[in-house]
Amino acid sequence: MMNRPYTVCHIFSALDGAIVGNYMYAPETTAAREQYGKLRATFDSNAILYGTTTMLDFCDGYVSDLPKSSHIARNDYIAPHTEDKYVIAIDRRGKLAYSQSFLERHGLKQHIIEVLTKEVSDKYLSYLKRLGISYIFAGQSDLDCEVTMKKLYELFGIKRLVIAGGGYIDWAFADAGMIDELSLVLAPAADGERQVTVFKRTDNSKNAAISFTLKDVQNLGGNAVWLRYKVNNAKN
C-alpha cells in the first residue's frame, strides 16, 4: 500500500509539446480545452497541485511589503478549515499572495496548502498563518517531492491527486517517481514558440529518461486526442 496519493499528471498540450502559448487561443482548440477541464473530474481526486508560475493564474500575484516577524519554528502548520478539497502550491521560498485561505472555482471551495522549503522567511510564515493557510516543509533549499507527497497523504488525507503544471513541476515529480499516470490532451494546433513543454528538466534532475506504457487513446472530437499512460518509474 502506498503512503502517498495516487497521482495523475493531467496536461493540455499543443502538438509541439508546448503547454503555454498562442495555440491555446486558436478557435480550433476550444473544444479540446473544454474537454480537458471536464476530464479532470473523472480522476476522483480531492486535490490539485500547481507550480509557482501556474498558481499565479489563481492567486493574487506576488506578495510584497510584509511586516517583520519574530522567528517561527519550521514546523508544518495545518490551519483550521472545513474544506475537504485542496489546492496545493509549490512555492519554495514564499512568493505568492492571497486574499483568503481558499480558492473558489465552479462553486467548489478548495483549502490552500503551501509547500515550502526551510529557506522561507519568518514574515511569510506569519502572513500565511494570519490568512489561515496551511503549509508544509519539503526540503532545506530545494523541493523534496517524495516528502511532499508523504505529508499530503499523512497530514491531510489526500488519497488521489492531480498535478497540472507547469513543466518543471511535472518533471520534478515524475523524476522522483511520484507520478503514476500521465493524462495528455493534445490540442489540434501548434505555434512553434519557445515555451515550456509538458516536461522540463531542472538543474537537479537525474540524467535519465522516463518510459511510459500506453493505457488508452480516445478521440475527443474536434480533432483532439486524449492519451493515457502508465508512468513506468512510479514508486509504490
C-alpha positions in Angstrom: 0.0 0.0 0.0 1.3 3.4 -1.0 2.0 6.1 1.7 1.4 8.8 -0.9 -1.5 9.9 -3.1 -2.2 8.1 -6.4 -1.1 10.9 -8.7 -2.2 11.8 -12.2 -0.3 14.5 -14.3 -3.1 16.0 -16.4 -1.9 18.3 -19.1 -3.3 20.2 -22.1 -0.7 20.4 -24.8 -0.1 21.6 -28.3 1.1 19.2 -30.9 4.6 20.6 -30.5 4.6 19.8 -26.7 4.0 23.4 -25.5 1.7 23.9 -22.5 1.5 27.7 -22.9 1.4 29.9 -25.9 -0.9 31.3 -28.7 -2.1 27.9 -29.6 -4.4 27.9 -26.5 -6.4 30.7 -28.1 -6.9 29.3 -31.5 -10.6 28.7 -32.2 -9.8 25.2 -33.2 -8.7 24.3 -29.7 -11.9 25.5 -27.9 -13.5 22.0 -27.8 -10.2 20.4 -26.6 -9.9 22.9 -23.7 -13.4 22.3 -22.6 -12.9 18.5 -22.7 -9.6 18.9 -20.7 -11.5 20.6 -17.9 -14.3 18.1 -17.8 -11.9 15.1 -17.8 -10.2 16.2 -14.6 -13.4 15.3 -12.7 -13.0 11.7 -13.9 -9.9 11.1 -11.7 -11.9 11.4 -8.5 -9.2 13.4 -6.8 -9.5 15.6 -3.8 -6.6 17.8 -4.5 -4.8 19.6 -7.4 -1.2 20.7 -7.4 0.4 23.6 -9.3 3.9 25.1 -9.6 4.5 28.7 -8.6 4.1 30.1 -12.1 0.9 28.2 -12.8 -0.6 29.2 -9.4 -0.3 32.9 -10.4 -3.3 32.3 -12.6 -5.4 31.6 -9.4 -3.9 33.7 -6.6 -3.3 37.4 -6.1 0.1 37.7 -7.7 3.4 38.1 -5.8 3.5 39.2 -2.2 5.3 42.4 -1.2 6.0 44.7 1.8 5.3 42.2 4.5 5.9 43.4 8.1 8.8 41.9 10.0 8.1 38.9 12.2 9.8 37.2 15.1 11.3 33.7 14.5 8.8 31.0 13.6 9.9 27.3 14.0 9.9 25.4 10.7 7.1 23.1 11.7 4.3 22.0 9.4 1.1 24.0 10.0 -2.4 22.7 9.5 -4.8 25.7 9.6 -8.3 25.1 10.9 -10.5 24.5 7.8 -13.8 22.9 6.8 -13.0 22.2 3.1 -12.2 18.6 2.1 -10.8 19.7 -1.2 -7.4 21.2 -1.6 -5.3 23.3 -4.0 -1.5 22.9 -3.4 1.0 25.5 -4.4 4.7 24.6 -4.8 6.2 27.9 -3.5 9.7 27.1 -2.3 10.7 30.5 -0.8 7.3 32.0 -0.2 6.4 34.4 -3.1 2.6 34.0 -3.7 0.0 36.4 -2.4 -3.6 35.5 -1.3 -6.6 37.3 0.0 -8.2 34.3 1.8 -7.4 30.7 2.8 -9.2 29.0 0.0 -9.9 29.2 -3.8 -13.4 29.0 -5.1 -13.9 27.7 -8.6 -17.1 26.5 -10.2 -18.8 26.8 -6.7 -16.2 24.5 -5.1 -14.0 25.7 -2.2 -10.5 24.3 -2.0 -8.3 24.9 1.0 -4.9 26.2 0.1 -1.8 24.3 1.1 1.6 25.9 0.5 4.6 23.7 0.0 7.8 25.5 1.2 11.4 24.9 1.9 13.1 25.9 5.1 14.6 28.9 3.4 11.3 30.7 3.5 11.2 33.9 5.6 9.6 34.2 9.0 7.4 37.1 7.8 6.0 34.9 5.0 5.1 32.2 7.5 3.4 34.8 9.7 1.5 36.0 6.7 0.2 32.6 5.9 -0.9 32.0 9.5 -2.8 35.3 9.6 -4.7 34.2 6.5 -5.4 30.7 7.8 -3.4 29.0 5.0 -1.8 25.6 5.8 1.8 25.0 4.9 4.3 22.1 4.9 8.0 21.9 4.6 9.6 19.7 2.0 13.4 20.3 1.7 16.0 22.6 3.0 16.5 24.8 -0.1 15.2 22.7 -3.0 11.9 20.8 -3.2 11.7 17.2 -2.0 8.9 15.7 -4.0 8.7 12.4 -2.0 8.4 14.3 1.3 5.8 16.5 -0.2 3.6 13.5 -1.2 4.1 11.7 2.1 3.0 14.7 4.1 0.0 15.5 1.9 -1.1 11.9 2.4 -0.5 11.7 6.1 -1.4 15.2 7.3 -4.4 15.9 5.0 -5.6 12.5 4.0 -5.1 13.2 0.3 -5.5 9.9 -1.5 -5.8 10.9 -5.1 -4.0 14.0 -6.5 -3.9 15.8 -9.9 -0.7 17.7 -10.9 -1.5 20.3 -13.6 1.8 22.0 -14.4 4.0 23.7 -15.1 6.6 21.7 -17.0 9.3 22.0 -14.3 7.0 20.7 -11.6 5.6 17.9 -13.8 9.2 16.7 -14.4 10.3 17.1 -10.8 7.6 14.8 -9.5 7.9 12.3 -12.4 11.7 12.3 -12.0 11.2 11.4 -8.3 8.9 8.5 -9.2 5.9 10.3 -7.7 3.6 10.3 -10.7 1.5 7.2 -11.5 -0.3 8.2 -14.7 0.1 10.8 -17.5 -3.1 12.1 -18.9 -2.4 14.2 -22.0 -5.0 16.1 -24.0 -3.5 17.0 -27.4 -5.0 20.1 -29.0 -5.1 20.2 -32.8 -2.7 23.2 -33.0 0.9 24.3 -32.6 2.6 27.7 -32.8 6.3 26.9 -32.7 7.0 29.3 -29.9 9.9 28.6 -27.4 7.7 27.8 -24.5 7.7 25.4 -21.5 6.8 21.9 -22.6 4.9 19.1 -20.9 8.1 18.1 -19.1 11.1 20.4 -18.5 14.2 19.4 -16.6 15.8 21.4 -13.8 19.5 21.5 -12.9 18.8 18.9 -10.2 17.1 16.4 -12.4 18.5 12.9 -12.9 20.3 12.3 -16.2 17.8 9.6 -17.2 14.8 9.1 -19.4 11.4 8.0 -18.1 9.4 5.5 -20.1 5.6 5.2 -20.4 3.2 2.4 -21.1 0.1 3.3 -23.2 -3.2 2.6 -21.3 -5.8 4.2 -23.6 -6.3 6.5 -26.6 -9.6 8.4 -27.2 -10.8 10.6 -29.9 -12.4 13.6 -28.1 -13.9 15.1 -31.2 -12.8 18.4 -32.7 -9.6 16.8 -33.8 -8.4 16.4 -30.2 -6.9 13.2 -28.7 -6.7 12.0 -25.1 -3.7 9.8 -24.3 -3.3 8.0 -21.0 0.0 6.4 -20.0 1.2 4.5 -17.0 4.5 6.1 -15.8 7.0 3.2 -15.5 9.3 4.6 -12.8 6.5 5.3 -10.3 7.3 4.2 -6.7 4.8 2.2 -4.7 
